[in-house]
Amino acid sequence: MSDDDSQQNFILGFLLALIALVIFFVVGIAVWHKGHAVAPANAKPAVAAAIAPAAPAAPAPTTTVAEVTETVTVVIPDGASIRVAKDGVVNFYFATGSADLAPGAAEALAAVIKGVESGRKAVVSGFHDTTGDATMNEQLAKKRAETIRDVLVGLGVPASKVDLQRPAVTAGSGNNAEARRVEVKLVD
């Protein structure tokens, strides 16, 4: 009889341990997902999340776009990237169908902010590739430009210093990855 009791106690203990393990696993997965939540595609990115650096990016925050002496590009595997060129233009490239900023955009945004603080104005223009529906591409190019403008304003740039301009030709040049971009030019 004690042999049966010890077997029952072992099985009961094993089942309770298994149930506890499953509960801890489910709770752990839920906590992990909460910390790594993905925003819905139609949600505007939060300013802090939009500029959270995940990879080293262009020049240091104390550098202005005009001071860049060589073209610096940060490429992210999903197609999004940032390029600060020596001609004083900052290009924000976007993944297909997305208006989300590439991780690592903080330094490029800081360079634009420095330029604006020195008395210049940021001219923001959105471009798109030639694949898919032309009307949707136009809307997406505008949404991408508005995202850059909103992030700059959210970071303290006066709205009067950010000029959102629709280029004469919104279909960007180059391959499709280069065409999906927002250009920020600093003008006097």
C-alpha positions as CSV (number, residue, x, y, z in Angstrom):
1,M,0.0,0.0,0.0
2,S,2.8,2.4,0.7
3,D,4.3,1.6,-2.7
4,D,1.0,2.7,-4.3
5,D,0.9,5.8,-2.2
6,S,4.5,6.8,-3.2
7,Q,3.7,6.2,-6.9
8,Q,0.6,8.4,-6.6
9,N,2.5,11.1,-4.8
10,F,5.2,11.0,-7.4
11,I,2.7,11.2,-10.3
12,L,0.8,14.0,-8.5
13,G,4.1,15.9,-7.9
14,F,5.1,15.4,-11.5
15,L,1.8,16.7,-12.8
16,L,1.9,19.8,-10.5
17,A,5.5,20.5,-11.6
18,L,4.5,20.1,-15.3
19,I,1.5,22.5,-14.8
20,A,3.7,25.0,-13.1
21,L,6.3,24.8,-15.9
22,V,3.6,25.4,-18.5
23,I,2.2,28.4,-16.6
24,F,5.7,29.9,-16.2
25,F,6.4,29.3,-19.9
26,V,3.1,31.0,-21.0
27,V,3.7,34.0,-18.6
28,G,7.3,34.3,-19.8
29,I,6.2,34.4,-23.5
30,A,3.5,37.0,-22.7
31,V,6.0,39.2,-20.9
32,W,8.5,38.8,-23.7
33,H,5.9,39.7,-26.4
34,K,4.8,42.7,-24.4
35,G,8.4,44.0,-24.4
36,H,8.8,43.3,-28.1
37,A,5.4,44.4,-29.3
38,V,5.1,45.4,-33.0
39,A,3.0,48.4,-33.8
40,P,0.2,48.0,-36.2
41,A,1.0,49.0,-39.8
42,N,-1.4,51.9,-39.8
43,A,-0.2,53.3,-36.4
44,K,2.0,56.4,-36.4
45,P,5.3,55.6,-34.7
46,A,6.0,57.2,-31.4
47,V,8.8,59.7,-31.6
48,A,11.0,57.9,-29.1
49,A,10.4,54.5,-30.8
50,A,10.9,56.0,-34.2
51,I,14.4,57.3,-33.4
52,A,15.6,54.5,-31.1
53,P,19.1,53.6,-32.5
54,A,19.5,49.9,-33.2
55,A,22.6,50.2,-35.3
56,P,25.3,52.8,-35.6
57,A,24.2,55.5,-37.9
58,A,25.6,58.4,-39.8
59,P,27.5,61.3,-38.1
60,A,27.6,62.0,-34.4
61,P,24.8,64.2,-33.0
62,T,27.1,67.2,-32.8
63,T,27.8,67.1,-36.5
64,T,25.6,69.2,-38.9
65,V,24.6,67.9,-42.3
66,A,26.8,70.5,-43.9
67,E,29.9,69.3,-42.0
68,V,29.7,65.7,-43.4
69,T,32.7,65.1,-45.5
70,E,31.7,61.8,-47.0
71,T,28.5,59.9,-47.8
72,V,27.5,57.6,-44.9
73,T,24.8,55.0,-45.3
74,V,23.2,52.8,-42.7
75,V,21.4,49.8,-44.3
76,I,18.9,47.7,-42.4
77,P,18.0,44.2,-43.8
78,D,14.3,45.0,-44.3
79,G,15.0,47.6,-46.8
80,A,14.9,50.7,-44.6
81,S,18.1,52.8,-44.3
82,I,19.5,56.3,-43.8
83,R,22.0,58.1,-45.9
84,V,23.7,61.4,-44.9
85,A,25.5,62.8,-48.0
86,K,28.3,65.3,-48.2
87,D,26.1,67.6,-50.2
88,G,24.0,68.2,-47.1
89,V,21.0,66.0,-48.0
90,V,19.7,63.4,-45.6
91,N,17.8,60.5,-47.3
92,F,15.6,58.3,-45.3
93,Y,14.9,55.1,-47.2
94,F,11.8,52.9,-46.4
95,A,10.9,49.3,-46.7
96,T,8.3,48.4,-49.2
97,G,4.8,49.5,-48.2
98,S,6.1,51.0,-44.9
99,A,6.3,54.5,-43.5
100,D,8.3,53.4,-40.4
101,L,11.7,55.0,-39.9
102,A,14.7,52.8,-40.0
103,P,16.4,52.0,-36.6
104,G,19.4,54.2,-36.2
105,A,17.8,57.3,-37.5
106,A,18.5,59.3,-34.4
107,E,21.9,60.6,-35.5
108,A,20.7,61.6,-38.9
109,L,17.7,63.4,-37.3
110,A,20.1,65.1,-34.9
111,A,22.2,66.3,-37.8
112,V,19.0,67.9,-39.4
113,I,18.1,69.4,-36.1
114,K,21.5,71.0,-35.7
115,G,21.2,72.5,-39.2
116,V,17.8,74.0,-38.3
117,E,19.2,75.3,-35.0
118,S,21.9,77.1,-37.0
119,G,19.2,79.1,-38.8
120,R,18.4,76.9,-41.8
121,K,15.1,75.4,-42.8
122,A,14.4,71.7,-43.5
123,V,12.7,71.0,-46.8
124,V,11.1,67.5,-46.6
125,S,10.1,65.7,-49.9
126,G,8.7,62.2,-50.3
127,F,9.3,59.9,-53.2
128,H,8.1,56.4,-54.1
129,D,9.0,53.5,-56.4
130,T,7.2,52.6,-59.6
131,T,5.8,49.3,-58.5
132,G,2.1,48.8,-57.5
133,D,-0.7,51.3,-57.7
134,A,0.4,54.9,-58.5
135,T,-2.3,56.5,-56.3
136,M,-1.4,54.4,-53.3
137,N,2.3,55.1,-53.9
138,E,1.6,58.9,-53.9
139,Q,-0.2,58.6,-50.6
140,L,2.6,56.5,-49.1
141,A,5.2,59.0,-50.2
142,K,3.2,61.7,-48.5
143,K,2.8,59.7,-45.4
144,R,6.5,59.0,-45.2
145,A,7.3,62.7,-45.6
146,E,4.7,63.5,-42.9
147,T,6.4,60.9,-40.6
148,I,9.7,62.7,-40.9
149,R,8.1,66.1,-40.4
150,D,6.2,64.8,-37.3
151,V,9.3,63.3,-35.8
152,L,11.3,66.5,-36.3
153,V,8.5,68.6,-34.8
154,G,8.1,66.1,-31.9
155,L,11.9,66.5,-31.2
156,G,11.5,70.3,-30.8
157,V,12.0,71.7,-34.3
158,P,9.5,74.5,-34.8
159,A,6.9,73.6,-37.4
160,S,7.6,76.8,-39.2
161,K,11.2,75.5,-39.8
162,V,10.0,72.3,-41.5
163,D,8.6,72.8,-45.0
164,L,6.8,69.8,-46.5
165,Q,7.1,70.0,-50.3
166,R,5.7,67.7,-52.9
167,P,8.3,67.3,-55.6
168,A,7.4,67.9,-59.2
169,V,8.1,64.2,-59.9
170,T,7.4,62.0,-57.0
171,A,8.6,58.7,-58.6
172,G,12.1,58.5,-57.3
173,S,15.2,57.7,-59.4
174,G,17.4,54.7,-59.1
175,N,16.3,51.2,-58.2
176,N,13.1,50.6,-56.2
177,A,14.9,50.6,-52.9
178,E,16.6,53.9,-53.7
179,A,13.3,55.4,-55.0
180,R,11.4,54.8,-51.7
181,R,12.8,57.7,-49.8
182,V,12.2,61.0,-48.1
183,E,14.8,63.7,-48.8
184,V,15.6,66.4,-46.2
185,K,17.5,69.3,-47.6
186,L,18.7,72.2,-45.4
187,V,18.2,75.5,-47.1
188,D,19.0,79.1,-46.1
